[in-house]
């Protein structure tokens, strides 16, 4: 943490020639333990913030300019824009994320009185599906609140981040990622009902086990992927079900209710997508209850069932994620393993007994390389807290 803080402050000074009055900030990445593709279906999710994330350094300016630099790309230079130019563009690249947040604040009536300079430096692996974009959005919102004194809560920062991602950056994501980053609490996961944003923290005490994330290292981008298409399928399935049952979201349905009414969805493929949303929501509720009751094995079984449903019904896994999960299931000492995040690439999350971690890495790593042709990467992670001034 101290190293990253120093690096981002040094990077700021090098890029902008001053360190006076510059502050350092942090916002986490996230991993979702269970409840996948339920957050845009009025269902439950169970993510946690991580100790890896995005570091930022920032300072207000006297004019309307906004300048950004990322220290993650070697030799990268300062990108300069202005408050008068808040339209997304291909040339703006990653700076569309902080610009989108500025734009979203203005849409809420929070106009920036002047511009700012910002440097960022992250340690979330690129393209890993551990929410580097939500981390950057919440970081930016947190910085703007700190610099300009905007009266917004952390939950607002999540909503502003999601709004900018949906309407400025073109990914129709749900609220899970931004919420996990903005509301994170050390050693706790967040049991969030996305229907009304009610939530509770659930302490994660994994005695004798760790959370291991495995990166497929497959290149993917959510906006390019079929994420938005999945969301549309669910919306259509919902409108079909609404002809026979009075619901506002798929997350309102019990398994029995879904089974009784599913024929209202004529298309078989779409019916399977809706089935996943309903079953996964119920699985998430059950998994959190199991965890509270101290039944980690049950929690692990439900993680595995979640992967199967994402593979067979929701069709968002692919050979890389399936290989990682299926190889993990073979290893004694693996409590549970599943894909996490949007899918199509990115990472799996596994709960592994301490004594099995070496075998897990060795066997899964070897099988993956043999089948896929390149290496996967392992990270043993800790659950981190919400955004902070450092
Ligand atoms: C991505 C989205 C989230 C959520 C997950 C799937 O991470 O950003 O809103 O929909 O996929 O659970």
Boltz pocket constraint, residues with backbone or C-beta under 6 A from the ligand:
constraints:
  - pocket:
      binder: B
      contacts: [[A, 35], [A, 36], [A, 37], [A, 38], [A, 39], [A, 40], [A, 129], [A, 173], [A, 174], [A, 175], [A, 176], [A, 177], [A, 341], [A, 342], [A, 343]]
      max_distance: 6.0
